[in-house]
């Protein structure tokens, strides 16, 4: 098996005057759980549709599981951003139909669907028409239809959109379980903190341009702010006098302090000096959130004004 489930080289896609995806190179390692992240309109869904051969690139190449999505359709599970089920069909009939389209043998299929219906917490849904279900329940049925054939590659476009927190957590758990079983999973979202909790690899895109493509460990290493978060037991401490400390700020509505280090300061040495200075509840390096990383990358790529716009877009998520 190839090291890459998906290999994209030099891909461009325009719609009229809009350059939706620009000079995109991207490799998705086999067995990874990769988040396609960025605000609405960033180019995530366009990239996914090109991967799925729904759109074709204007230039460049896309290799999916060694050839194309069309050649490997029975090995791919795809949940599109546009939701839809056959409303007049009963849930069991709909899932049977979708499974057989993907080549699942009829023998044992009814039992398999019943097991999944129970797992996805839709009791009694088998004999109900799809239109009788709530919107969130229909979305869970469509998610199930996308993975019922046990695909090697699973592509989910905004899978949590419209789900309440309980059902979002259920889908989150199922995605992690499938990843633990060796599946390659891509999901697109504009809600960055969801991906931060779930993914082992991140692809950031904004206005059709790739800003970041790295593992979570690489991101934490690359964007390692020279800041510590410290909570003293007595609520007070003299951190300013510690060698290597640049500035100290009390965190809003919190007993903790943010301690900014000098450029040449050693994290470990300063942390040890803090621990030696008095009793502490906690001393830890501060990690940037993906939202902060995204804004940082937009600023580096397109300037301060673009970064502020990106920050505003993320704040409305």
C-alpha positions as CSV (number, residue, x, y, z in Angstrom):
1,X,0.0,0.0,0.0
2,X,1.2,3.5,-0.8
3,X,2.4,5.8,2.0
4,X,-0.1,8.3,0.8
5,X,-3.9,7.7,0.5
6,X,-4.1,11.0,-1.4
7,X,-1.4,12.9,-3.4
8,X,-2.2,16.3,-4.8
9,X,0.4,18.1,-6.9
10,X,0.2,21.6,-8.3
11,X,-3.6,21.8,-8.4
12,X,-5.5,24.9,-9.5
13,X,-9.3,25.4,-9.8
14,X,-11.1,28.6,-10.8
15,X,-14.8,29.5,-11.1
16,X,-15.0,32.5,-13.4
17,X,-12.9,35.2,-11.8
18,X,-12.6,33.3,-8.5
19,X,-9.4,31.3,-8.0
20,X,-10.8,28.8,-5.5
21,X,-7.7,26.7,-5.1
22,X,-4.2,27.9,-6.0
23,X,-1.1,25.9,-6.6
24,X,-2.0,23.2,-4.1
25,X,0.4,20.4,-3.1
26,X,-0.9,18.0,-0.4
27,X,-0.1,14.5,0.7
28,X,-2.4,12.6,3.1
29,X,-0.6,9.7,4.7
30,X,-2.3,6.3,4.7
31,X,-3.9,5.7,8.2
32,X,-3.9,9.4,9.2
33,X,-6.7,11.5,10.6
34,X,-6.4,14.8,8.8
35,X,-8.4,17.9,9.3
36,X,-9.1,20.2,6.4
37,X,-9.4,23.5,8.2
38,X,-10.3,27.1,7.4
39,X,-13.2,29.6,7.4
40,X,-16.2,29.2,5.1
41,X,-15.2,29.9,1.5
42,X,-11.5,28.9,2.1
43,X,-11.5,26.2,-0.6
44,X,-12.0,23.1,1.6
45,X,-15.1,21.8,-0.1
46,X,-13.7,22.5,-3.6
47,X,-10.6,20.5,-2.7
48,X,-12.7,17.6,-1.4
49,X,-14.9,17.6,-4.5
50,X,-11.8,17.5,-6.7
51,X,-10.5,14.6,-4.7
52,X,-13.9,12.9,-5.3
53,X,-13.7,13.6,-9.0
54,X,-16.9,15.7,-8.8
55,X,-14.9,18.6,-10.0
56,X,-11.7,18.3,-12.1
57,X,-8.8,20.6,-11.6
58,X,-7.8,23.2,-14.2
59,X,-4.2,22.0,-13.8
60,X,-2.2,19.7,-11.7
61,X,-2.8,16.0,-10.6
62,X,-4.8,14.2,-8.0
63,X,-4.1,10.6,-7.0
64,X,-6.5,8.8,-4.7
65,X,-5.7,5.3,-3.4
66,X,-3.3,4.8,-6.3
67,X,-5.4,6.0,-9.1
68,X,-8.7,8.1,-8.9
69,X,-11.8,8.2,-6.7
70,X,-13.9,6.9,-9.6
71,X,-11.7,3.8,-9.9
72,X,-11.8,3.2,-6.1
73,X,-15.4,4.3,-5.3
74,X,-16.2,1.2,-3.3
75,X,-13.2,1.8,-1.1
76,X,-14.2,5.4,-0.3
77,X,-16.9,6.7,2.1
78,X,-18.0,10.3,1.4
79,X,-20.3,12.5,3.4
80,X,-20.9,15.7,1.4
81,X,-21.6,19.1,2.9
82,X,-25.0,19.1,1.2
83,X,-27.2,16.8,3.3
84,X,-29.8,14.5,1.7
85,X,-31.5,11.2,2.1
86,X,-34.3,9.5,0.1
87,X,-37.1,11.0,2.3
88,X,-39.8,8.5,1.3
89,X,-37.7,5.4,1.9
90,X,-37.5,3.7,5.3
91,X,-34.2,4.0,7.0
92,X,-33.4,0.3,6.7
93,X,-34.3,0.2,3.0
94,X,-32.2,3.4,2.4
95,X,-29.1,2.0,4.1
96,X,-29.5,-1.4,2.4
97,X,-29.7,0.4,-1.0
98,X,-26.7,2.5,-0.3
99,X,-24.7,-0.5,1.0
100,X,-25.5,-2.6,-2.1
101,X,-24.5,0.3,-4.4
102,X,-21.1,0.0,-2.7
103,X,-20.9,-3.7,-3.3
104,X,-21.7,-5.0,0.2
105,X,-23.1,-8.6,0.0
106,X,-26.7,-9.1,0.9
107,X,-25.9,-12.0,3.3
108,X,-25.7,-10.6,6.8
109,X,-26.4,-7.0,5.7
110,X,-29.6,-6.6,7.7
111,X,-27.9,-7.6,10.9
112,X,-25.0,-5.3,10.1
113,X,-27.3,-2.3,9.6
114,X,-29.2,-3.1,12.8
115,X,-26.0,-3.2,14.8
116,X,-24.9,0.2,13.4
117,X,-28.4,1.7,14.0
118,X,-27.9,0.7,17.7
119,X,-24.4,1.9,17.8
120,X,-25.3,5.3,16.4
121,X,-28.2,5.6,18.9
122,X,-31.2,5.6,16.6
123,X,-33.5,3.0,18.3
124,X,-36.6,2.0,16.4
125,X,-35.4,3.9,13.2
126,X,-35.2,0.9,10.9
127,X,-38.9,1.0,9.9
128,X,-39.3,4.7,10.0
129,X,-39.3,6.8,6.8
130,X,-36.4,9.1,6.6
131,X,-38.7,12.1,6.4
132,X,-40.1,11.2,9.9
133,X,-36.7,11.7,11.5
134,X,-35.4,15.0,12.9
135,X,-32.7,16.8,10.9
136,X,-30.0,15.6,13.3
137,X,-31.2,12.0,13.0
138,X,-31.2,12.2,9.2
139,X,-27.7,13.5,9.4
140,X,-26.6,10.4,11.5
141,X,-28.3,8.2,8.9
142,X,-26.4,9.8,6.1
143,X,-23.2,9.5,8.1
144,X,-23.9,5.8,8.5
145,X,-24.7,5.5,4.8
146,X,-21.2,6.9,4.0
147,X,-19.4,4.3,6.1
148,X,-21.7,1.2,6.0
149,X,-19.4,-0.5,3.4
150,X,-16.3,-0.3,5.7
151,X,-14.3,1.9,3.3
152,X,-10.5,2.4,3.5
153,X,-10.7,6.1,3.0
154,X,-13.4,8.2,4.7
155,X,-14.0,11.8,3.7
156,X,-16.4,13.9,5.8
157,X,-17.3,17.4,4.8
158,X,-18.5,19.4,7.9
159,X,-19.7,16.3,9.7
160,X,-20.6,18.1,12.9
161,X,-22.6,20.9,11.3
162,X,-26.1,21.0,12.7
163,X,-25.6,18.3,15.4
164,X,-26.2,19.0,19.0
165,X,-23.3,18.5,21.4
166,X,-24.3,15.0,22.4
167,X,-24.6,13.7,18.9
168,X,-21.4,15.6,17.8
169,X,-19.5,13.8,20.6
170,X,-21.0,10.5,19.4
171,X,-19.8,11.1,15.8
172,X,-16.4,12.3,17.2
173,X,-16.1,9.0,19.1
174,X,-17.0,6.9,16.0
175,X,-14.5,8.7,13.9
176,X,-11.8,8.1,16.4
177,X,-12.7,4.5,16.7
178,X,-12.5,4.0,12.9
179,X,-9.1,5.8,12.8
180,X,-7.9,3.4,15.6
181,X,-8.9,0.6,13.3
182,X,-6.6,1.8,10.6
183,X,-8.9,3.9,8.4
184,X,-7.6,7.0,6.6
185,X,-10.0,9.9,7.5
186,X,-10.3,13.4,6.3
187,X,-12.8,15.8,7.6
188,X,-13.4,19.4,6.7
189,X,-14.5,21.9,9.3
190,X,-14.4,25.6,10.0
191,X,-14.6,24.9,13.8
192,X,-10.9,24.6,14.5
193,X,-11.1,23.4,18.1
194,X,-12.9,20.2,17.1
195,X,-10.0,19.3,14.8
196,X,-7.5,20.2,17.5
197,X,-9.1,17.5,19.8
198,X,-9.4,14.8,17.1
199,X,-6.8,15.1,14.4
200,X,-3.2,13.9,14.2
201,X,-2.6,16.0,11.1
202,X,-3.8,19.5,10.0
203,X,-4.2,21.1,6.7
204,X,-4.9,24.9,6.9
205,X,-6.3,26.7,3.9
206,X,-7.4,30.3,3.4
207,X,-8.7,31.9,0.1
208,X,-7.5,28.8,-1.8
209,X,-3.9,29.0,-0.6
210,X,-2.3,26.4,1.7
211,X,-1.0,28.0,4.9
212,X,0.0,24.9,6.9
213,X,0.3,21.2,6.4
214,X,1.8,19.3,9.4
215,X,1.2,16.9,12.2
216,X,-0.1,18.2,15.5
217,X,3.2,17.5,17.2
218,X,5.0,19.5,14.5
219,X,2.6,22.4,14.9
220,X,3.1,22.5,18.6
221,X,6.8,22.5,18.1
222,X,6.8,25.1,15.4
223,X,4.3,27.4,17.1
224,X,5.7,27.2,20.6
225,X,5.1,30.5,22.3
226,X,7.7,31.7,24.8
227,X,5.0,31.8,27.4
228,X,4.4,29.9,30.6
229,X,1.1,29.6,32.5
230,X,1.7,29.5,36.3
231,X,-0.7,29.2,39.2
232,X,0.8,29.8,42.6
233,X,-0.8,28.2,45.6
234,X,-1.1,31.4,47.6
235,X,-2.2,33.5,44.6
236,X,0.8,35.8,44.8
237,X,4.5,35.5,43.7
238,X,7.3,37.7,42.5
239,X,7.9,36.3,39.0
240,X,9.4,39.5,37.6
241,X,12.7,39.0,39.5
242,X,13.3,35.6,38.1
243,X,16.1,35.5,35.4
244,X,14.8,34.9,31.9
245,X,11.3,36.5,32.6
246,X,10.4,39.3,30.1
247,X,6.9,40.2,31.3
248,X,4.1,38.9,33.7
249,X,0.4,39.2,33.2
250,X,-2.5,38.0,35.4
251,X,-4.9,36.0,33.3
252,X,-8.5,37.4,33.2
253,X,-10.9,35.8,35.7
254,X,-8.2,33.4,36.8
255,X,-5.7,32.9,39.7
256,X,-3.0,32.0,37.1
257,X,-0.4,34.2,35.5
258,X,1.0,34.3,31.9
259,X,4.8,34.7,32.0
260,X,6.5,35.8,28.8
261,X,10.1,34.6,28.5
262,X,13.1,36.5,27.1
263,X,14.2,35.3,23.6
264,X,17.3,33.6,24.9
265,X,15.7,32.1,28.0
266,X,15.6,28.4,28.5
267,X,12.0,27.1,29.2
268,X,13.1,24.3,31.6
269,X,15.5,26.5,33.6
270,X,12.9,29.2,34.1
271,X,10.2,26.6,35.1
272,X,12.6,25.1,37.7
273,X,13.3,28.6,39.1
274,X,9.6,29.2,39.4
275,X,9.1,25.9,41.2
276,X,11.9,26.8,43.5
277,X,10.4,30.2,44.3
278,X,7.4,28.9,46.2
279,X,4.5,26.4,46.2
280,X,2.7,26.1,42.9
281,X,-0.5,24.5,41.8
282,X,0.8,24.2,38.2
283,X,3.6,25.4,35.9
284,X,3.2,24.6,32.2
285,X,4.1,25.8,28.7
286,X,1.3,27.6,27.0
287,X,0.3,26.1,23.6
288,X,-1.2,28.2,20.9
289,X,-4.7,27.1,19.8
290,X,-5.3,26.3,16.1
291,X,-7.3,29.5,15.9
292,X,-4.2,31.4,17.0
293,X,-2.0,29.4,14.6
294,X,-4.4,30.1,11.7
295,X,-4.5,33.9,12.4
296,X,-0.7,33.9,12.7
297,X,-0.3,32.1,9.3
298,X,-2.8,34.5,7.6
299,X,-0.8,37.4,9.0
300,X,2.4,36.0,7.6
301,X,0.8,35.3,4.2
302,X,-1.4,38.3,3.7
303,X,-0.7,40.9,6.3
304,X,-2.3,42.4,9.4
305,X,-5.6,43.4,7.9
306,X,-6.2,39.9,6.5
307,X,-5.3,38.4,9.9
308,X,-7.9,40.7,11.6
309,X,-10.5,39.6,9.1
310,X,-9.7,36.0,9.7
311,X,-9.9,36.5,13.5
312,X,-13.3,38.1,13.0
313,X,-14.5,35.2,10.8
314,X,-13.4,32.7,13.4
315,X,-15.1,34.6,16.3
316,X,-18.4,34.2,14.5
317,X,-18.2,30.4,14.3
